[in-house]
Amino acid sequence: MGKSAPKKRVVFRIDADAQTASKFIAICDETGMSQIVITSRLVNWFASQDSEIQARILGVFGAEGKSEAAKLFLQKLANSAEKH
């Protein structure tokens, strides 16, 4: 058996203000997870959401859209749980 090819990786750079960066570092310290791991999980989670939820999280529908996104996501989780 041959070796499997390594997964291709893409590296992102992000821009955050000092307060956000400080809060993010605190989250990393509290969880014991690296900034790369947490950022990767967030990006993977966001990319797996449907376009409506993504648009709401990005604020396309204004501030009320963000709370609606939470409701849609919870409904999606509940529907998924019912199927299993």
N, C-alpha and C positions, 0 to 999 in steps of 0.2 A: 504494500500500500504506500502511495506517495503522500508527501506532506500536503496538507490543504493550504491553499493560498491565504496569506494574511488578509484580514479585512482592511479595506481601504478606509482611511480615517480622514476627516476634514477638521481643521482647527479653525475656530471662530475667535474673534476678538470682540469684546463688548465694551461699551462706554457706559459708565455709571457715575452719578454724582457721589461726593464724599459720604453723605449720610447713607445712601443706599449701599455703597460698598462696605461701610462699617457694619450695617445690619446683616449683610450677606456673610461677612467674615465671622460675625457672632454666631450665625446659624451653622456655619461650617465647624466652628469650635464646639458648639453645643452637641452637634451630631457626630463629631469625629470624622466627618467626610471631607474630602478635598473639594476645592472650588470647581475643579474639572468634573468630578463625579456628579456633583449637584447640578451644575450647569448642563451637563450631558443629559441627565435624567429629565430636567425641565424641557430642554429642546426636543428630546424624543417624545415626551408626553404631549407637548404642544403640537408637534408635527403629526401625531396620531389622531388628533381631534378632527372632527368634520369641519368644513369651511365655515359653517354658521357659528359654531363655538369659537373658532379662531378669530373671526371678525368681531365677535362680541368682546372677547378678551382684549383685542387690539384697540377697542374703543371706537370701532366704525359706527356703532349705533349709540354712542354717547355713554355717559356714566351709568344710566339705567341698564344698558346692554350688558355691562359686566355682571350685575347681579342676576340678570336673566341667563347669562352663560352658566353661572353656578347652578341655577335651577335645571337648565337643560342637561348639564353634565350629571347631576344627581339622578335625574330621570333616566338618563342613559345607563348609569350604573345599576339602578333598580331593575330596569328592563333586562339587562345582562344577567343579573342575579336570578331573576325569575326563570330564565332559560336553562339555568344549570341546576 
